[in-house]
């Protein structure tokens, strides 16, 4: 068997898995690091186009392009600058910027010189400083004032607060002359590309990373306080990128579309690292990505012009694209991947009928590098998120004692294999970052927190987050039952069901939805619709509330804690509506739990406390004089 055969087994259907795993992963000759992967690509295809970066959606015909050799040269220059500034193997380099031409090589350079620590610049003001402290990063690569004003202002605050020693500034793709930068005492500030202009572009001056070295620190969604920092190794990122690249349905000529931010593992693994394996060209959307409203009016033209073969997005993006008339030849689009949250059946059906393109589900999480399961467009498995990827193992266990459960039985999904993260960052010492699985990993198995069953053919079927279950009088209700039913309504674009506190049942289901443009359906009509569509009587929602947008986490996943807080507030307002002296009722997320606060006059304190005591919730009464 040749090296090429070892690197690229047939991987186009469920039956290929056993043959792939007959060869140990260690014998497949994978590169040792993300840098080694880039060097391999540059040696094999030096002049092939690697990156096509759009300055913004409205200017999609004015891209900046980089070949593989040019990308490697940029990475060398940036990494050598970081090395010259004192970055070593165990040092984190923070990156906080929307996507742009300089951020892509800067991310790879941070993994070459030290450890990349991407940060979502839209996070709260208290989260960003804490993530910097946890990572230990004193060097920040950041969007400048021309690229992202709010992010730049956040960086200046961090610098003034003494949290940074070096600020390396990025500019918009294809920008003209740079603007002058401010001077802050004790902080070295300059444009990244200018400062690295004279650094060696042929090789890296420092020691090269090896497979067990940390490559990146990715923050989690941040739904329960400050997000955790999950540590990825080079071997984990390489293995996961290879599992994705091994897809036999996409050849070297397949152009990939990238519009997710690089602080998200999907963008790094799926649209940056995986294409390097086969030398696939990648078209990167502008800095706003899928948040650029102008993108949707031009989307199908972009697909046609650049012959896009594959894309990756979350369900809400496909729901929007379904409403965009197909005004170009999109026959090149073969692989539309979807993940991050469950795919409603209505979104799948509408997108496929609208475009004739099959939506292919996948499943993964940051703590498993990114992807754990994939589907096959030619072998549909309705209701499943896919089959496990090669060399990863999955099982379903009973909550509490983690005893494995047989096929078809719902329990907590666990994963093991080469992509499992090294742990969460809990501190630093003289050797580098201190890592701890914090109870999520036991004997090599990662507890995903997702409820699932695995069918007899090995396909994974999700049943929601364990903590998102609605428990009505001891009866477990899967929120997806309600959400899928509401999404069958032609005017509903998104739906989320949560539990509302209830005196008798503990909690009862309620739903929140968003509507399409021009919709005129009422909340009472949606409630009536749900009563006809929800298949389980106990799951019938008690109310349906229309919102302009459903809340999401910092990494774009549905944020049900926010909705549960709103449902708690609404229930207590109703329960206390007839109590004079109640000034305000609020509910907020505090350390992952919903806490209700009722402001009252002194005379009604005891009566209000008696009402609140009937609920199985955390609450407090604030007396106002």
N, C-alpha and C positions, 0 to 999 in steps of 0.2 A: 504493500500500500504506500503511495507517495505521500509527501508532506501536504500537498494540496488536498488529497483525499482526506487526510486526517483533519485538516482545518475545516473542510467544507463537506460534511456528510449530507446526505439527502435529509431534508427537514421540511416537508410540505404537508404532512398529515399526521394524525394521531398514532398511526401504526409505526412511524419512524422512530419513536422514542427509544424502544428497546435496542434497536440496532445502534443508535447513537451512543447509548450508555454501555455498549459492549466494549468500547474503547475508553479507558480511564481518561479523565479530563487532563491529567498531568502529561499524557502522551500526545496531546493535540498541538503542542507547540505554540501556545498563546504567548504574546508579548508579556514581559515582566511588569510593565508599568504603562500608564497612559502616555508617558513620553516615548517609550519604546514603540508603542503603537503608532504614534505620529511619525517617528523616524522611519518605520517600515513603510508607511503610506507614501512618504516623501521619496523614498528610494525606489519604490515600485512605479509611482505615477508622478514624477516631479512637476510636469507641466500640465497635468490634468486639473481642471477647475475644482476646487474644494468648497469654496464659499461664494455665494452670491448674496450680498447683504443689501436689502432695500432701505433707503434712508427713512421712508415712511410709506404708508399704503398709497397715498395719493401720487407718490413719485415712484411707482413700482417699475417704471421703464428706465430709471436712472440708477442702476445698482452699482455697487463697488464689488469687484471680484478679486479673489485670492486663489492662487494655485497652491498645491500641496507644499511645494518648495518654499513659496513665499510665506505660507502659514508657519512652517517650521522656523524660518528666519525670524519672523516676528516673535515667536515663542522664545527663541534663543536670546534675542535682544532684551525682552522684558524680564526673563528669568535671570539674566546676568545683571541687570539693574537691581533686581531684588537681592541677589547675592551680594552685590557691592554695597547695598544698604544694610547688610547684616543679617538677612534672612537665611536660616539654616534649616536642616531637615525637619526638626521638631517644632518649627515656628509657624504659626498660622498667619495667613495674609487674608484680611477681610476684603470682600468685593461687594459693592453696593451700587448697582446701576441697572437701568433697563438695558435690553440687548442693543448692542451696537458693534461696529466692525472691530473696535479695539478690545471689547470685553471678551470675545471668544479666545484670542490668543493669550489674553491676560489671565483667564481662568486656567488654561493649560500651563502657563508659565508659573502660576502660583503652586500648582501641583508638582512642577519640576523642581523649583527652588525650595519649597516648603510644603505647606498644607493650605489648600484653598478653603476659605470660610465664607461662602456666599450669604448675603443678608438681603431680605426683602425690604427695600427702602420705605415701603408703605406701612411697615409695622408701627406700633405705638412707640411714643417717645421713651417710655421706660423699658421696653423690650430690647431695643437696639443697643443701648449702653451695656445692659446685662449680658447680651450675647457677645459683645466685644470682650468683656471681662472674662467670661467663661472660656472663650477661645484663646485669650492671651494675646490677641492681635493688636499690635501698635502701628501697623502699616495698613492703610485703607486705600484701595483702588475704587474710585467713586465717580459717578456722573457729575460733570461740571455744570455750571449755570446754564449753558446753552442746551444741555441734554435733558436735565430733570431738575428744575428749580427747587422743588421741595426737598429732594434727596440731597442736593448740594447744601442747602441751608441746614439740614440735619447734620451733615458732615462738619460744617463750620462750628456748630454747637459742640459736637464731640471734641473737636480740636481745642476750642476755648476752654472746655472742661478738663483738659489735660489727659484725655484718654488716648490721644494719638501722637505719634512722633513723626510720621510721614503720611502725607496725603498725595496720592498720585491721581491726577485728574484725567477723565475720559471726555472725548468730544463727540458730537453727533457724526454719524457715518457721512463721509464726504464733506465735512465742514470746511469752511475757508479759514481765514486767519483767526487765531485764538484770541480770546479776551484776556486782559490783564487779570492776574490772580491776587488775592489779598495777602498781606503779610501777618502772620501770627507768631509771636515770640515763642521760640523753642520748638516750632513745628516746621518741617521741611515740606513745602508745597510746590508742586510743579506739574506740568502736563506729562503724562506717562510717555507718550511717543517722543516728545522732545528730549526728555531726560535720558531715554534709552537710545537715542539716535546714533551715538557713537559706540555703543556696546557691541560686542562680538555677535554676529548673526550666524556664524558657522558651527559653533559648539557651545555647550554650557560649561562654565568654569568650575562649578562645584561637583560634589559626588552625585551620582545618578541614583534615583530612587529604586528600591527593590520591592518585590511583591508584597511583603508584609508591612511596608511603611504605610503610614496614613496618607491618603490622597486628599481627603476633603472632610469638612465638618458641615453637615447639612442640618439646618434647624427644622424641627417638626412643625405641625400646624399651629400650635399655640392655643388650643382650645381650653386648656386648664392652667392658666397662669402663663409664666414666661416659657416660651418654647424650649424643648430640650435640644441639645446638640448631638446628633448621631454621627459617629465616626465611621468613615468608609476607608478601606484599604485599597491600594492599587490593584491587588489580585481580585478583590470583590468587584470593583468597577469593570475591570477587564473581562472577567468571567461573564458578568451580566450583559455587557455590550456584545460579547461574542454570541451569547445565546440568542440575542435579538438579530444580530447580523447573519446568523446561520440560516435564517429564513430563506428557503429555496425559492420562494415566490417573488423575491426582489433581487434582480441581478445588479451588476456593477453600473449599469446605465440608468438605474432607477433614481430619479431625483426626489429628494426628501424635502418636505416643507416644514419649517420650524417657526413657531410663533409663541411658544411658551417661554417664560422667563428663565434665565440661567441659574436663578437661585432655587429652581425646582429640579429634582433629580431626573424627571422625564426629559427635560431639555438637554441635560448633560449626557445621560446615557443613551437615549434614543436618537437624538438629532445631532449630537456632537461626536461621541465616542464610537457608537455602532457604525456609522457611515465610513469611518476611517478604515475599518477592516476590509471593505471591498472597494474603496475609492469612490464611493457614491457622492455626487454633488448635492449640496444642501442649499436651499433658498431660505434665507432668514428674513422674516418680516421685520418691520420697523420697530422702534423702541416700545410702542404700546402693544404690539402683538395683536392678540385677539380682542384687546380692549379698544383698538382703533376702529371707531365706527365707520370710517371711510373704507376699511378693508372689505366690508361685506358687499358694498356696491361694486367692488373691483375683483372680488375673490375668484370667480370662475374664469375671468379673463387672465388672472395671474396663473391659475392652474393650466390653462391652455397654452399661454405664452412660454412658460418654463417647463412644460410637459411634466408636471408634478405627478409622481407615481404613488406616493404615500404621504400621509399626514397623521397627526396625532392631536387629539383635543378631548375636552370633557363633554358630557352629554348636552349641557346648555348651549355650547357652540354649535353643535349639529342641529339643535332645535332652531336656532336662529338661521343657519344656512338653509334650512328647509323652506324658509320664507323668502329666500333670495332667488329670483328667477335665474335659471341656467341659461346664460346668454353667450356661451362659447362652447367649443368642442372640448369636453372634459374626459374623452375616452382614455387618456393616459392614466387617470386616477384609478388605481387597482386596490389600494389598501388604505382604508380609513380606520385608524385605530382609536379606540375610546376606552377611557379608564377614569380613575380618581373617585368616581362615585357610580352607583348602580345605573345601568342604562335602562330607562323606561321603555317598555315594549312599543309604546306609541311613537316615541322619538325614533326608534329603530325603523319601524314600518314607514313613517312619513319620510325619513331621509332616503331610504332605499327606493321608495316609489318616486321620489322627486328627482333623484340623481342616477338611479340604476347602479349605485355603488354600495357594496355590502359593508356594513359597519362590523368591525372585528373587535370584540371585547378582549380586554386583558385585565390582569390583576397584579397589584404589587403595593409595596409600601417602602418608605424611606429606610426603615430598619432592616430591610432585605435588599439593600442597594437600590433597586427599583422594581424590576419585573419578575414575577414568580410564575404566572400562568399566561398562556396565549390561546387564542382561538384560530380557526381555519376558515377562510371565506368559502371554500368549496365543500366544507363538511360542517354545516351549521348545527349548533347544539343549543336550541332556544332555552333560555333560563340559566345557562352556565356562563361563567366568565372565562372558562378555558381549561386546558390541560396543563399540568405542571410542566415547567421547562426542564431541559436536560440537566441532570446532576443535582437538581433540587428535589427534596422530599417533602411531601405534605401529609398531614393526618388531621383528623378531627378527634378532639378529646372532650371528656366530660369536664365541665367547669368545676373547679375546686380540687379534685384529686388528679386531674390530667390523665385519666385512664383512656386509652384509645377506644374509639367507638367504631362499629362496623359501617360498611357502605350504606348510604341512605339515611343514616341517623344524624340529626342536627346536633352540633356541639361547637366548641371553640376551635378555629383553624390554627394549626401550628405549622411552621416551616423549618427545615434544616438544610444545610448545604453550603457551598462555597461563597454565596452572596450575603450571608448573614453578617450584620454590622459588627464592628469591634466593641461597641458599647456606647453609652452616653458619656459625655465629658462631665466629670464631677469635680475636677480640680486640676492643678498642675504641680509638678515637682521638678527636681533638677534633671529628670530624665524625659520630661515632656508631659503630655496630657495623661491624667488619671481617668481610666475608663471603667464603667460599671454597667452591667445590663439592667440594673435596678429591678430585678425580678421578672423581666420580660423574656429572658433566656434561661433555660434550665437544661443541663445535659445536652447542649447544642441545639435545642429546639426553641424557636421564637414564638411566643404567644402573640398572635396578631390582634387579638381583641375582637375579631370578626366572627360572627356566627355563620356556619356553613355546613353543608353536607357534601360528601364526595360520592358520586354515583358509581355504579359497577364498572364503568369504563374509565374511571379516574378523572372525570371532569368535576370541577369545583362549582358548586352552586351557593351563592351568598344569601344570607338571611338577615343582613343588617349588622350593625355594631351591637355587641353584647350590651353595652350601656345605653343603646338607643331603643331597646325593646320597651314597648308599652305594656305594663303589667296591670291588668284590670281585674281586680278581685282574685289575684292568683293566676289569671289566665294570660299567657304570653301572646302579645299581638305584634306581628311583623309590620312595621310602618309601611313597607313596600306594598302591602295589600291595598292600603288607602291611597298611596301616592300613584300607583299604576292605574287605579280606577279613575282618579281625577284627571290624569294625563290623557285619558281617552276623550275628554271633552275637547272639541275643536278650538276653543278659545283659551285653553290653559296651556301655558308654556313651561311651567315648572311647579312642582308640588313637594311639600315636606310635611310629614305627620309626626307629632310628638305627643307625649302624655301631659295632660292637665291635671293638677291635684284635684282629688274628689274625696269628700268626707266619707262616703260609703264604700267606694271601690278602690280607694287608694289613688288611682288615676284613671282617667278616661281619655280616649283619643280625640285630638283636634287636628285640624289641617290648615296649612297656609299655602297660598298659591300666588303665582304671577300670571298675568294675562297678556295676550298679544295686542298689538296696536289696533285701536278701534274696537276693542271688545266691549260688549254691553251686557254680559251676563252678570247677574247679581249673586251675592253671597248665599242668599236663600235658595236660588236656583241651583247653585253648585252643591249645596247641601242635599237637595233633592236628587240631583244627579248621582252623588255618592251613594245615597241610600239604595239606588237601583243597581249600581255597578260593583260595590264592595261585596265580595262573595261571603264574608263571614259576619254574622250579625253583631258579635261582640266588638268587631272592628269598625262599625259605623261611626264616623266622626260626629261629635256633639256640635261642632261648629266648623265653618270654613271662613277664613279671613283672607282677603285680598291685599297683597302688599305690592309696592313698586318693584322691590327686589328682595330675594331671599338672602339672609346673611350668609357670608362665607368666611372661612379662616384666612390667615395670611397667605396660605399657599393654594387658595382657591377651592377648598373642599367645603361642602355644606356644613354650616355651623348650627347644629340643632340645639346646643345649650342656650343660644340667644333666643330661639323660638320658645324653648321651655320656660325661660324667664318671663317672656311676654305672656305666655299662657297662664303662668302662676299669677302674674299681676292682674290679668283680666278676671280670673276666678275670684281672687280676694276682693277686688273692687266690687264685683257682683255680690259677694257674701256680706260685705260691710256697707253696701249702698244705703241701707236704712238706719245706719248708726250715726247719729249726730255727733260731731266732734272729731270725726276722722278727716284729717287734712289732706293726706296724700298716701298713696299705696305705690310702692316701687318693688322691683325684683331685679337682682343683678347676679352675675356669675362671680363667685369669690372662691379662688383655689379649686375650681372644677365643680363646685356645688352651687345650686340656686339658693340664694338667701333673700327672703322677703322682708321688707321694712315698712312699717306702718307708722306714720306720724299722727299723733292724737293729742287731744286736749287731756289734761290730767283726770278729769271726771270720768272718762270712758276707758281708761287704761285697762282695768281689770276685765271689763266686758269684752274688749277687743282681744285681749290675751286668751280669754276663754274660747272665742271663735277660732282663733288661729291654732289653738291647741288641738282642735279636731282633725287637723291635717297632718299628714306624715311629711312635713317639710321643715326646713330650717327657717326661723323667723325671729324678728326682734321688734319691739315696740319702742318708738322714740317719743317721749313726752315733750310737748312744746308748751312753754308757759305763755 
